[in-house]
Amino acid sequence: MLKVLIYALPLILAVYALVDLVQTDEEDVQGLPKLVWVLLIVLFAVIGPIAWLAAGKRSRRWRPGFLSAPGTAGGAGRPRPTAPDDDPDFLRGLRYQRPPPTTPTTPTTPEDEDDQPTPA
């Protein structure tokens, strides 16, 4: 099992670093161009990925909604509803979209007409 880890761990690390490199914006890459980072990661299976993860890109920028507290929009402001039925604005809008309720009418059948008294 240990022999498998010796070969699998550098491969997994390299794949992770390559995917991270490809998904990183060009302005967040620092030190070297992306192509050089790709070559370093591929040619130096252990050192390249570690170098990329440690020094290859700027620290992650905070984005609204990224790692924010659950139930809040971007970590600040008014709490965000978790479902449409918890959102008062949504429920208020439904009230205006629904037609007013009507009284149900019972369908008349020819048999019902025979049972009715005839006017005199």
For each residue, the residues with C-beta under 8 A, 3 or more apart:
1: 4 5
2: 5 6
3: 6 7
4: 1 7 8
5: 1 2 8 9
6: 2 3 9
7: 3 4 10 11
8: 4 5 11 12
9: 5 6 12 13
10: 7 13 14 45 46 49
11: 7 8 14 15 45
12: 8 9 15 16
13: 9 10 16 17 45 46 49 50
14: 10 11 17 18 41 42 45 48 49
15: 11 12 18 19
16: 12 13 19 20 49
17: 13 14 20 21 41 48 49 52 53
18: 14 15 21 22 38 41 42 49
19: 15 16 22 23
20: 16 17 23 24 52 53 57
21: 17 18 24 29 34 37 38 41 52 56 57
22: 18 19
23: 19 20
24: 20 21 28 29 34 57
25: 28 29
26: 29 34
27:
28: 24 25 57 58 61
29: 21 24 25 26 32 33 34 37 56 57
30: 55 56 57 58
31: 55 56
32: 29 36 37 40 56
33: 29 36 37
34: 21 24 26 29 37 38
35: 38 39
36: 32 33 39 40
37: 21 29 32 33 34 40 41 48 52 56
38: 18 21 34 35 41 42
39: 35 36 42 43
40: 32 36 37 43 44 47 48 51 52
41: 14 17 18 21 37 38 44 48 49 52
42: 14 18 38 39 45 48
43: 39 40 48
44: 40 41 47 48 51
45: 10 11 13 14 42 48 49
46: 10 13 49 50
47: 40 44 50 51
48: 14 17 37 40 41 42 43 44 45 51 52
49: 10 13 14 16 17 18 41 45 46 52 53
50: 13 46 47 53 54
51: 40 44 47 48 54 55 56
52: 17 20 21 37 40 41 48 49 55 56 57
53: 17 20 49 50 56
54: 50 51
55: 30 31 51 52
56: 21 29 30 31 32 37 51 52 53
57: 20 21 24 28 29 30 52
58: 28 30 61
59:
60:
61: 28 58
62: 66 67
63: 66
64: 68 73 74 75
65: 68 73 74
66: 62 63
67: 62 75
68: 64 65 72 73 74 75
69: 72 75
70:
71: 79 80 82
72: 68 69 75 76 77 79 80
73: 64 65 68 76 77 78 79 80
74: 64 65 68 77
75: 64 67 68 69 72
76: 72 73
77: 72 73 74
78: 73
79: 71 72 73
80: 71 72 73
81: 84 86 87 90
82: 71 86
83: 86 87
84: 81 87 90
85: 90 91
86: 81 82 83
87: 81 83 84 90 91
88: 91 92
89: 92 93
90: 81 84 85 87 93 94
91: 85 87 88 94 95
92: 88 89 95 96
93: 89 90 96 97
94: 90 91 97 98
95: 91 92 98
96: 92 93
97: 93 94
98: 94 95
99: 102
100:
101:
102: 99
103:
104:
105:
106:
107:
108: 112 113
109: 112 113
110: 113 114
111: 114 115
112: 108 109 115 116
113: 108 109 110 116
114: 110 111
115: 111 112
116: 112 113
117:
118:
119:
120:
